[in-house]
């Protein structure tokens, strides 16, 4: 980082301030104000513009106060389930549920052997920070841009010598951190600001006070980090940024700003509707996908699909965290294999109004598919209505998709063999018996599942806790219809022949 004289620095700051004021003139919620007197540094035009666009993309032209307040909460753990996050009101599940899913993924796959009830508060804080950093790393940005609210330089922090780790974070030349306030440009991080970056006790009352949406956007700051390790250390020393009143919102803004508004818009394609519903406050599928995969695409099928000449973008690779939804059973969407068969046995579950999380310690649930399981999946992709049969003429396409013999003469012989009565359909069981006899599936017949719902009122005793149940996969391909059991209906979109026995005899709620 280059050295400047005082006069050069002052002149540079004046030029930047003029540029900032010209850029932000007339922009809603991003007007200059003197928040930190005595320290003035200019906001870059790029950050001011992107934060304004992020505000519009999330909320639309007007922010409803009741919706904003529902989203105004920090990351908070249950007092009876140490690793379970609490969602205080409806709305922010689009962020909280994916974060919870990544916490569970880290627990199950990366740090096995932990008993959920025995986790310490410090361990759960560490898990939360790891989960957030994992989500941010999926944005694949060259540098991370953290959005936060003002931090005071406390005299106590200034008087406390920084540790070696803290010095690594706070040294401007070594860490190259730039704190930029979107309101006044205040807060340049440097050797003098070690207290800002190393002491969570320095947070101002802004973190927990009730402020309007306008004032919230006025006070936002941006801090730059070169790598995820720097950000992880910052969160560790400033955990109040996450746990205070606007922690969830600030993390969502951090994801969007780090991703870059241009990248988000290019993946969305259609930006006419806000990512947060302006009446009900729930997050869009694109926001959920961004949190789970790092891509703000609007659909849940595999890859891109051409619909009426429009290229609609879906999930482009196997996801770390899965996603299944009740809306698929209602024929509103089709969830692809990349989401249904994730790398880890953790799925976010969607109902009409809420997101919950399903998980298991049974790693065989995500073991590689056997040839017969691939065949079932491909067969069912040509059976969108779930009837367990395909039209006879489609057989050639199915065989070709499975890299089986698909020459016309052979296909004609197989059509007569699999449809001897000439009904025009080929049954799934007949197809599997012919081409994949005696093939065993990789999924176990019995396994345990656990369910998380972050809203206290949806849990027994109004306490957020995990519900455990035993699953059995039946031999039949016929599935029962559970009109009054949405959770079972959703599970059947992943395992059509599943039966569940919940241990406390209480079916968990998806709402």
RODO-2510 file (C-alpha; in nm, 4 decimals, decimal comma):
residues 511
     n   res          X          Y          Z
     1     x     0,0000     0,0000     0,0000
     2     x     0,1538     0,3364    -0,1035
     3     x     0,2533     0,6128     0,1410
     4     x     0,0841     0,9579     0,1227
     5     x     0,1658     1,2904     0,2854
     6     x    -0,1051     1,4535     0,4967
     7     x    -0,1785     1,7097     0,2258
     8     x    -0,2026     1,4412    -0,0437
     9     x    -0,4327     1,2315     0,1730
    10     x    -0,6546     1,5304     0,2527
    11     x    -0,6788     1,6239    -0,1132
    12     x    -0,7581     1,2641    -0,2085
    13     x    -1,0338     1,2454     0,0546
    14     x    -1,1884     1,5707    -0,0694
    15     x    -1,1933     1,4412    -0,4274
    16     x    -1,3498     1,1122    -0,3172
    17     x    -1,6101     1,2913    -0,1067
    18     x    -1,7091     1,5130    -0,4022
    19     x    -1,7311     1,2066    -0,6248
    20     x    -1,9428     1,0238    -0,3650
    21     x    -2,1851     1,3131    -0,3161
    22     x    -2,2305     1,3467    -0,6911
    23     x    -2,2920     0,9741    -0,7246
    24     x    -2,5411     0,9365    -0,4408
    25     x    -2,7367     1,2550    -0,4944
    26     x    -3,1072     1,1740    -0,4830
    27     x    -3,0623     0,8039    -0,3975
    28     x    -3,3066     0,6750    -0,1377
    29     x    -3,1473     0,5761     0,1898
    30     x    -2,7854     0,6421     0,0901
    31     x    -2,7326     1,0106     0,1699
    32     x    -2,4218     1,1560     0,3358
    33     x    -2,4337     1,2163     0,7114
    34     x    -2,1742     1,2727     0,9813
    35     x    -2,1915     0,9511     1,1794
    36     x    -1,8344     0,9263     1,3032
    37     x    -1,7069     1,2775     1,3642
    38     x    -1,3347     1,3121     1,3363
    39     x    -1,2914     1,0260     1,0896
    40     x    -1,4028     1,0870     0,7340
    41     x    -1,3246     0,8678     0,4384
    42     x    -1,5227     0,8524     0,1156
    43     x    -1,7467     0,5757    -0,0042
    44     x    -1,6589     0,4379    -0,3441
    45     x    -1,9169     0,5097    -0,6101
    46     x    -1,9352     0,1367    -0,6871
    47     x    -2,0377     0,0423    -0,3324
    48     x    -2,2913     0,3262    -0,3102
    49     x    -2,4499     0,2242    -0,6398
    50     x    -2,4545    -0,1478    -0,5578
    51     x    -2,6024    -0,0996    -0,2113
    52     x    -2,8790     0,1117    -0,3615
    53     x    -2,9467    -0,1542    -0,6266
    54     x    -2,9411    -0,4281    -0,3637
    55     x    -3,1971    -0,2370    -0,1597
    56     x    -3,4258    -0,2072    -0,4634
    57     x    -3,3705    -0,5700    -0,5639
    58     x    -3,4556    -0,6990    -0,2179
    59     x    -3,7486    -0,4773    -0,1232
    60     x    -3,8736    -0,3046    -0,4355
    61     x    -3,9392     0,0714    -0,4460
    62     x    -4,1038     0,0821    -0,1024
    63     x    -4,0165    -0,1094     0,2148
    64     x    -4,3091    -0,2090     0,4347
    65     x    -4,2199    -0,1394     0,7952
    66     x    -4,3849    -0,4561     0,9303
    67     x    -4,1959    -0,6754     0,6814
    68     x    -3,8650    -0,5018     0,7594
    69     x    -3,9196    -0,5531     1,1320
    70     x    -3,9865    -0,9232     1,0827
    71     x    -3,6471    -0,9521     0,9139
    72     x    -3,4748    -0,7464     1,1856
    73     x    -3,3204    -1,0115     1,4067
    74     x    -2,9802    -1,1512     1,4881
    75     x    -2,8548    -1,5076     1,4728
    76     x    -2,9665    -1,6593     1,8019
    77     x    -2,9484    -2,0180     1,9279
    78     x    -3,2203    -2,2067     2,1130
    79     x    -3,1736    -2,2399     2,4883
    80     x    -3,2734    -2,6093     2,4759
    81     x    -3,1032    -2,7135     2,1487
    82     x    -2,7538    -2,5593     2,1444
    83     x    -2,6977    -2,5694     1,7662
    84     x    -3,0534    -2,4792     1,6535
    85     x    -3,1138    -2,1227     1,5350
    86     x    -3,4285    -1,9398     1,6456
    87     x    -3,6453    -1,7560     1,3917
    88     x    -3,8516    -1,5001     1,5789
    89     x    -4,1064    -1,4152     1,3090
    90     x    -4,2080    -1,5246     0,9599
    91     x    -3,9893    -1,4078     0,6732
    92     x    -3,6149    -1,4542     0,7282
    93     x    -3,6247    -1,8334     0,6892
    94     x    -3,4801    -1,7778     0,3390
    95     x    -3,1528    -1,6931     0,5155
    96     x    -3,1850    -1,8722     0,8507
    97     x    -3,2807    -2,2168     0,7125
    98     x    -2,9850    -2,2366     0,4666
    99     x    -2,7473    -2,1202     0,7418
   100     x    -2,8908    -2,3857     0,9743
   101     x    -2,8467    -2,6459     0,7013
   102     x    -2,4782    -2,5593     0,6661
   103     x    -2,4306    -2,5730     1,0447
   104     x    -2,5724    -2,9262     1,0419
   105     x    -2,3647    -3,0221     0,7387
   106     x    -2,0476    -2,9177     0,9208
   107     x    -2,1557    -3,1093     1,2318
   108     x    -2,2488    -3,4283     1,0457
   109     x    -1,9839    -3,4481     0,7750
   110     x    -1,6869    -3,2372     0,8851
   111     x    -1,6827    -3,2838     1,2636
   112     x    -1,8527    -3,6192     1,3371
   113     x    -1,8776    -3,7597     1,6865
   114     x    -2,0464    -3,4616     1,8507
   115     x    -2,3584    -3,5155     2,0564
   116     x    -2,6009    -3,2379     1,9645
   117     x    -2,7090    -3,1736     2,3231
   118     x    -2,3508    -3,1455     2,4517
   119     x    -2,2303    -2,8673     2,2216
   120     x    -2,0924    -2,5642     2,4054
   121     x    -2,1990    -2,2061     2,3217
   122     x    -1,8477    -2,1286     2,1933
   123     x    -1,8560    -2,4338     1,9665
   124     x    -2,1952    -2,3308     1,8274
   125     x    -2,0692    -1,9774     1,7607
   126     x    -1,7765    -2,1281     1,5735
   127     x    -2,0128    -2,3501     1,3722
   128     x    -2,2254    -2,0484     1,2797
   129     x    -1,9225    -1,8515     1,1606
   130     x    -1,8004    -2,1508     0,9580
   131     x    -2,1441    -2,1865     0,8004
   132     x    -2,1612    -1,8177     0,7046
   133     x    -1,8105    -1,8259     0,5592
   134     x    -1,8988    -2,1382     0,3586
   135     x    -2,1982    -1,9606     0,2059
   136     x    -1,9890    -1,6531     0,1229
   137     x    -1,7140    -1,8640    -0,0329
   138     x    -1,9676    -1,9993    -0,2818
   139     x    -2,0062    -1,6490    -0,4249
   140     x    -1,6562    -1,7008    -0,5751
   141     x    -1,5630    -1,3350    -0,5444
   142     x    -1,2061    -1,2051    -0,5656
   143     x    -1,2549    -1,0238    -0,2371
   144     x    -1,5245    -1,0209     0,0268
   145     x    -1,7306    -0,7116     0,1065
   146     x    -1,8858    -0,7250     0,4515
   147     x    -2,1836    -0,5005     0,5227
   148     x    -2,2158    -0,3858     0,8812
   149     x    -2,3455    -0,1055     1,1017
   150     x    -2,1236     0,1590     1,2688
   151     x    -1,8607     0,0531     1,5189
   152     x    -1,7233     0,3014     1,7748
   153     x    -1,3570     0,3280     1,8589
   154     x    -1,3752     0,2453     2,2270
   155     x    -1,1077     0,3847     2,4528
   156     x    -1,0945     0,0511     2,6316
   157     x    -1,0133    -0,1266     2,3086
   158     x    -0,7457     0,1269     2,2187
   159     x    -0,5799     0,0720     2,5545
   160     x    -0,5785    -0,3050     2,5158
   161     x    -0,2773    -0,4331     2,3197
   162     x    -0,3747    -0,6439     2,0221
   163     x    -0,2797    -1,0094     2,0234
   164     x    -0,0798    -1,1570     1,7387
   165     x    -0,3949    -1,2766     1,5675
   166     x    -0,5669    -0,9425     1,6132
   167     x    -0,2644    -0,7611     1,4776
   168     x    -0,2899    -0,9709     1,1640
   169     x    -0,6442    -0,8475     1,1150
   170     x    -0,5940    -0,4870     1,2127
   171     x    -0,2714    -0,4058     1,0283
   172     x    -0,3825    -0,2134     0,7223
   173     x    -0,0806    -0,3040     0,5120
   174     x    -0,0942    -0,6730     0,5982
   175     x    -0,4688    -0,7335     0,5788
   176     x    -0,5640    -0,4590     0,3305
   177     x    -0,8968    -0,3923     0,4974
   178     x    -1,0937    -0,0847     0,3967
   179     x    -1,3897     0,0129     0,6118
   180     x    -1,6256     0,2349     0,4145
   181     x    -1,9407     0,3913     0,5551
   182     x    -2,2191     0,4247     0,3015
   183     x    -2,3522     0,7229     0,4898
   184     x    -2,0470     0,9376     0,5603
   185     x    -1,7574     0,7291     0,4375
   186     x    -1,6349     0,6968     0,7946
   187     x    -1,4243     0,4254     0,9400
   188     x    -1,1064     0,3631     0,7461
   189     x    -0,9529     0,0522     0,8957
   190     x    -0,5883     0,0897     0,9684
   191     x    -0,3322     0,0646     1,2449
   192     x    -0,5328     0,3103     1,4553
   193     x    -0,8549     0,1133     1,4304
   194     x    -0,7506    -0,2090     1,5969
   195     x    -1,0297    -0,1652     1,8502
   196     x    -1,2867    -0,1658     1,5716
   197     x    -1,1824    -0,5045     1,4435
   198     x    -1,0930    -0,6897     1,7585
   199     x    -1,3487    -0,6031     2,0261
   200     x    -1,7138    -0,6947     2,0005
   201     x    -1,7840    -0,4713     2,2995
   202     x    -1,7263    -0,1705     2,0741
   203     x    -2,0523    -0,2026     1,8838
   204     x    -2,2687     0,1046     1,9136
   205     x    -2,6257     0,0964     2,0320
   206     x    -2,7197     0,0953     1,6624
   207     x    -2,6810    -0,2800     1,6686
   208     x    -2,9809    -0,3319     1,8945
   209     x    -3,1845    -0,0130     1,8742
   210     x    -3,5036     0,0025     1,6692
   211     x    -3,4419     0,2123     1,3585
   212     x    -3,6422     0,2762     1,0435
   213     x    -3,5546     0,1074     0,7118
   214     x    -3,4338     0,4453     0,5862
   215     x    -3,2052     0,4991     0,8827
   216     x    -3,0787     0,1409     0,8567
   217     x    -2,9654     0,2000     0,5002
   218     x    -2,8194     0,5407     0,5920
   219     x    -2,5886     0,3842     0,8490
   220     x    -2,4506     0,0884     0,6541
   221     x    -2,0755     0,0398     0,6285
   222     x    -1,8625    -0,1831     0,4083
   223     x    -1,5402    -0,3614     0,5051
   224     x    -1,3164    -0,5328     0,2511
   225     x    -1,1404    -0,8647     0,3125
   226     x    -0,8907    -1,0353     0,0862
   227     x    -0,9798    -1,3911     0,1890
   228     x    -1,2241    -1,5943     0,3904
   229     x    -0,9766    -1,6470     0,6756
   230     x    -0,9638    -1,2719     0,7444
   231     x    -1,3421    -1,2535     0,7501
   232     x    -1,3671    -1,5547     0,9803
   233     x    -1,1300    -1,3884     1,2288
   234     x    -1,3299    -1,0660     1,2094
   235     x    -1,6561    -1,2469     1,2884
   236     x    -1,4862    -1,4343     1,5738
   237     x    -1,3751    -1,1089     1,7395
   238     x    -1,6953    -0,9191     1,6531
   239     x    -1,9665    -1,1790     1,7070
   240     x    -2,2130    -0,9063     1,8044
   241     x    -2,2269    -0,8102     1,4362
   242     x    -2,4100    -1,1414     1,3864
   243     x    -2,6054    -1,1735     1,7103
   244     x    -2,7346    -0,8161     1,7378
   245     x    -3,0699    -0,7007     1,6036
   246     x    -2,9812    -0,6710     1,2335
   247     x    -2,7404    -0,9641     1,2068
   248     x    -2,9487    -1,1644     0,9599
   249     x    -3,0110    -0,8651     0,7335
   250     x    -2,6452    -0,7621     0,7397
   251     x    -2,5342    -1,1108     0,6386
   252     x    -2,7842    -1,1183     0,3512
   253     x    -2,6557    -0,7814     0,2270
   254     x    -2,2984    -0,9126     0,2638
   255     x    -2,3770    -1,2114     0,0420
   256     x    -2,5363    -0,9930    -0,2255
   257     x    -2,2612    -0,7294    -0,2194
   258     x    -1,9842    -0,9903    -0,2244
   259     x    -2,1558    -1,1708    -0,5111
   260     x    -2,1903    -0,8404    -0,6990
   261     x    -2,5180    -0,6940    -0,8166
   262     x    -2,4306    -0,7399    -1,1842
   263     x    -2,3673    -1,1118    -1,1311
   264     x    -2,6910    -1,1477    -0,9341
   265     x    -2,8933    -0,9722    -1,2049
   266     x    -2,7390    -1,1827    -1,4821
   267     x    -2,8381    -1,5029    -1,3010
   268     x    -3,1860    -1,3787    -1,2121
   269     x    -3,2686    -1,2686    -1,5683
   270     x    -3,6000    -1,1228    -1,4434
   271     x    -3,5592    -0,8519    -1,1784
   272     x    -3,9129    -0,7144    -1,1981
   273     x    -4,0160    -0,8784    -0,8685
   274     x    -3,8272    -0,8113    -0,5411
   275     x    -3,6418    -1,0980    -0,3725
   276     x    -3,8491    -1,0404    -0,0566
   277     x    -4,2274    -1,0441    -0,1007
   278     x    -4,3486    -0,6941    -0,0192
   279     x    -4,6652    -0,8162     0,1559
   280     x    -4,5862    -1,1504     0,3177
   281     x    -4,2114    -1,1030     0,3655
   282     x    -4,0909    -1,4441     0,2499
   283     x    -3,7805    -1,4819     0,0343
   284     x    -3,7950    -1,5826    -0,3305
   285     x    -3,6587    -1,9075    -0,4694
   286     x    -3,3698    -1,7126    -0,6234
   287     x    -3,2679    -1,5847    -0,2775
   288     x    -3,2888    -1,9380    -0,1352
   289     x    -3,0802    -2,0740    -0,4236
   290     x    -2,8207    -1,7993    -0,3725
   291     x    -2,7815    -1,8952    -0,0070
   292     x    -2,7588    -2,2675    -0,0847
   293     x    -2,5487    -2,2703    -0,4021
   294     x    -2,3993    -1,9245    -0,4520
   295     x    -2,6076    -1,8708    -0,7672
   296     x    -2,9229    -1,6549    -0,7756
   297     x    -3,1096    -1,8617    -1,0324
   298     x    -3,4879    -1,8735    -1,0079
   299     x    -3,5539    -2,2444    -1,0692
   300     x    -3,4821    -2,5770    -0,8977
   301     x    -3,4532    -2,8129    -1,1939
   302     x    -3,1194    -2,9425    -1,3240
   303     x    -2,9259    -2,7151    -1,5607
   304     x    -3,0992    -2,4745    -1,7998
   305     x    -3,4265    -2,5447    -1,9741
   306     x    -3,5700    -2,3926    -2,2888
   307     x    -3,9326    -2,2976    -2,2294
   308     x    -4,1057    -2,1335    -2,5243
   309     x    -3,7768    -1,9997    -2,6546
   310     x    -3,6731    -1,8632    -2,3138
   311     x    -3,3616    -2,0039    -2,1488
   312     x    -3,4553    -2,0555    -1,7829
   313     x    -3,1649    -2,1240    -1,5510
   314     x    -3,1604    -2,3971    -1,2889
   315     x    -2,9081    -2,5708    -1,0621
   316     x    -2,5902    -2,6453    -1,2573
   317     x    -2,4202    -2,9048    -1,0334
   318     x    -2,4788    -3,1349    -0,7378
   319     x    -2,5415    -2,9136    -0,4362
   320     x    -2,3754    -2,9461    -0,0959
   321     x    -2,7197    -2,9002     0,0622
   322     x    -3,0364    -3,0473    -0,0845
   323     x    -3,3763    -2,8925    -0,1402
   324     x    -3,7183    -3,0571    -0,1563
   325     x    -4,0534    -2,8852    -0,1540
   326     x    -4,4205    -2,9491    -0,1040
   327     x    -4,4786    -2,7357    -0,4128
   328     x    -4,3500    -3,0191    -0,6328
   329     x    -4,6288    -3,2477    -0,5139
   330     x    -4,8694    -2,9662    -0,6061
   331     x    -4,7178    -2,9588    -0,9577
   332     x    -4,5873    -2,6032    -0,9190
   333     x    -4,2276    -2,7030    -0,9912
   334     x    -3,9941    -2,9942    -1,0603
   335     x    -3,6945    -3,0376    -0,8325
   336     x    -3,3945    -3,1814    -1,0136
   337     x    -3,1515    -3,4531    -0,9084
   338     x    -2,8803    -3,2016    -0,8142
   339     x    -3,1014    -3,0807    -0,5289
   340     x    -3,2707    -3,4087    -0,4385
   341     x    -2,9412    -3,5953    -0,4223
   342     x    -2,6953    -3,3547    -0,2580
   343     x    -2,3420    -3,4286    -0,1406
   344     x    -2,4517    -3,4298     0,2248
   345     x    -2,7622    -3,5767     0,3972
   346     x    -2,9129    -3,2341     0,4668
   347     x    -3,2145    -3,0872     0,2843
   348     x    -3,3937    -2,7558     0,3167
   349     x    -3,7671    -2,8290     0,2976
   350     x    -4,0150    -2,5827     0,1526
   351     x    -4,3854    -2,5503     0,2323
   352     x    -4,6167    -2,2845     0,0902
   353     x    -4,4982    -2,0285     0,3465
   354     x    -4,1910    -2,1491     0,5354
   355     x    -3,8554    -2,3288     0,5164
   356     x    -3,7408    -2,6002     0,7553
   357     x    -3,4458    -2,8425     0,7510
   358     x    -3,4284    -3,2225     0,7285
   359     x    -3,1074    -3,4079     0,8102
   360     x    -2,9639    -3,7466     0,8967
   361     x    -2,6438    -3,9046     1,0271
   362     x    -2,6889    -4,1817     0,7682
   363     x    -2,4266    -4,0974     0,5076
   364     x    -2,5447    -4,3788     0,2788
   365     x    -2,8435    -4,1585     0,1929
   366     x    -2,6081    -3,9592    -0,0290
   367     x    -2,3841    -4,2406    -0,1535
   368     x    -2,3309    -4,2597    -0,5316
   369     x    -2,6306    -4,3865    -0,7261
   370     x    -2,6268    -4,7455    -0,8451
   371     x    -2,7039    -4,8158    -1,2142
   372     x    -3,0580    -4,9192    -1,1229
   373     x    -3,1173    -4,5971    -0,9258
   374     x    -2,9938    -4,3941    -1,2204
   375     x    -3,2315    -4,5906    -1,4444
   376     x    -3,5269    -4,5198    -1,2139
   377     x    -3,4444    -4,1509    -1,2080
   378     x    -3,4117    -4,1290    -1,5872
   379     x    -3,7314    -4,3330    -1,6396
   380     x    -3,9225    -4,1016    -1,4049
   381     x    -3,7907    -3,7939    -1,5831
   382     x    -4,0026    -3,9128    -1,8786
   383     x    -4,2956    -3,9686    -1,6408
   384     x    -4,3541    -3,6155    -1,5028
   385     x    -4,6958    -3,7033    -1,3601
   386     x    -4,5541    -3,9832    -1,1423
   387     x    -4,7726    -4,2568    -1,2929
   388     x    -4,4907    -4,5159    -1,2926
   389     x    -4,5242    -4,5715    -1,6677
   390     x    -4,4103    -4,4067    -1,9872
   391     x    -4,5649    -4,3985    -2,3359
   392     x    -4,4282    -4,6873    -2,5402
   393     x    -4,2764    -4,4623    -2,8141
   394     x    -4,0599    -4,2905    -2,5498
   395     x    -3,8683    -4,6128    -2,4744
   396     x    -3,6003    -4,5339    -2,7340
   397     x    -3,5262    -4,1996    -2,5669
   398     x    -3,4995    -4,3638    -2,2236
   399     x    -3,2599    -4,6298    -2,3517
   400     x    -3,0462    -4,3685    -2,5258
   401     x    -3,0318    -4,1544    -2,2096
   402     x    -2,9031    -4,4586    -2,0183
   403     x    -2,6430    -4,5440    -2,2863
   404     x    -2,8196    -4,8748    -2,3548
   405     x    -2,8767    -5,0223    -2,7003
   406     x    -3,1255    -4,7929    -2,8754
   407     x    -3,1229    -4,8995    -3,2410
   408     x    -3,4686    -4,8972    -3,3952
   409     x    -3,4935    -5,2739    -3,4556
   410     x    -3,3931    -5,3563    -3,0960
   411     x    -3,6287    -5,0944    -2,9541
   412     x    -3,9179    -5,2390    -3,1550
   413     x    -3,8507    -5,5850    -3,0106
   414     x    -3,8374    -5,4433    -2,6564
   415     x    -4,1589    -5,2462    -2,7078
   416     x    -4,3465    -5,5649    -2,7994
   417     x    -4,1916    -5,7473    -2,5036
   418     x    -4,2631    -5,4759    -2,2447
   419     x    -4,6060    -5,3846    -2,3853
   420     x    -4,7389    -5,7250    -2,4990
   421     x    -5,1037    -5,6165    -2,4957
   422     x    -5,0385    -5,3087    -2,7063
   423     x    -5,1743    -5,0660    -2,4463
   424     x    -4,9250    -4,7985    -2,5474
   425     x    -4,7544    -4,7813    -2,2079
   426     x    -4,4503    -4,9440    -2,0434
   427     x    -4,4578    -4,9948    -1,6663
   428     x    -4,1620    -4,8988    -1,4477
   429     x    -4,1469    -5,2409    -1,2805
   430     x    -4,1465    -5,4218    -1,6153
   431     x    -3,8678    -5,1963    -1,7414
   432     x    -3,6550    -5,2491    -1,4279
   433     x    -3,7077    -5,6284    -1,4279
   434     x    -3,5958    -5,6446    -1,7906
   435     x    -3,2868    -5,4249    -1,7811
   436     x    -3,1801    -5,4187    -1,4134
   437     x    -3,2907    -5,7444    -1,2467
   438     x    -3,1846    -5,8064    -0,8866
   439     x    -2,9977    -5,4773    -0,8652
   440     x    -2,9781    -5,3558    -0,5054
   441     x    -3,0260    -4,9928    -0,4139
   442     x    -2,7586    -4,7999    -0,2271
   443     x    -3,0059    -4,6365     0,0120
   444     x    -3,0635    -4,8389     0,3302
   445     x    -3,4127    -4,9740     0,3976
   446     x    -3,4294    -4,8118     0,7411
   447     x    -3,2676    -4,4950     0,8726
   448     x    -3,3260    -4,2081     1,1143
   449     x    -3,4260    -3,8582     1,0062
   450     x    -3,4278    -3,5370     1,2098
   451     x    -3,6280    -3,2225     1,1453
   452     x    -3,5694    -2,8586     1,2387
   453     x    -3,8222    -2,5739     1,2449
   454     x    -3,6797    -2,2443     1,3705
   455     x    -4,0094    -2,0833     1,4749
   456     x    -4,0682    -2,1452     1,8483
   457     x    -4,4475    -2,1576     1,8122
   458     x    -4,4152    -2,4494     1,5693
   459     x    -4,2312    -2,6579     1,8307
   460     x    -4,3613    -2,8369     2,1381
   461     x    -4,3516    -2,6085     2,4399
   462     x    -4,2557    -2,3141     2,2153
   463     x    -3,8924    -2,4244     2,2327
   464     x    -3,6921    -2,4815     1,9149
   465     x    -3,5555    -2,8360     1,9152
   466     x    -3,4816    -3,1146     1,6681
   467     x    -3,7459    -3,3850     1,6153
   468     x    -3,6254    -3,7385     1,5469
   469     x    -3,8037    -4,0135     1,3569
   470     x    -3,7419    -4,3563     1,2057
   471     x    -3,7914    -4,4045     0,8322
   472     x    -3,8741    -4,7237     0,6452
   473     x    -3,8578    -4,7567     0,2659
   474     x    -4,1247    -5,0022     0,1519
   475     x    -4,0736    -5,2425    -0,1366
   476     x    -4,3721    -5,1180    -0,3348
   477     x    -4,3575    -4,8302    -0,5828
   478     x    -4,7120    -4,7307    -0,4916
   479     x    -4,7269    -4,4414    -0,2471
   480     x    -4,9943    -4,3493     0,0020
   481     x    -5,1549    -4,0063    -0,0056
   482     x    -5,1353    -3,8080     0,3187
   483     x    -5,3635    -3,5110     0,2713
   484     x    -5,3367    -3,3988     0,6348
   485     x    -4,9613    -3,4612     0,6638
   486     x    -4,7676    -3,2084     0,4527
   487     x    -4,4325    -3,3256     0,5894
   488     x    -4,4901    -3,6812     0,4687
   489     x    -4,6123    -3,5512     0,1332
   490     x    -4,2913    -3,3517     0,0969
   491     x    -4,0743    -3,6494     0,1978
   492     x    -4,2405    -3,8548    -0,0741
   493     x    -4,1049    -3,6226    -0,3420
   494     x    -3,7622    -3,7616    -0,2434
   495     x    -3,8589    -4,1134    -0,1250
   496     x    -4,1969    -4,2089    -0,2817
   497     x    -4,2291    -4,5274    -0,0739
   498     x    -4,1289    -4,3852     0,2663
   499     x    -4,3085    -4,4367     0,5959
   500     x    -4,2192    -4,2394     0,9101
   501     x    -4,2537    -4,3039     1,2815
   502     x    -4,1744    -3,9899     1,4827
   503     x    -4,0316    -4,0779     1,8235
   504     x    -4,2339    -3,8306     2,0299
   505     x    -4,5540    -3,9264     1,8439
   506     x    -4,5855    -3,5676     1,7242
   507     x    -4,5564    -3,4978     1,3528
   508     x    -4,3246    -3,1971     1,3056
   509     x    -4,4721    -2,8870     1,1471
   510     x    -4,3435    -2,7450     0,8167
   511     x    -4,5048    -2,4063     0,8915
***
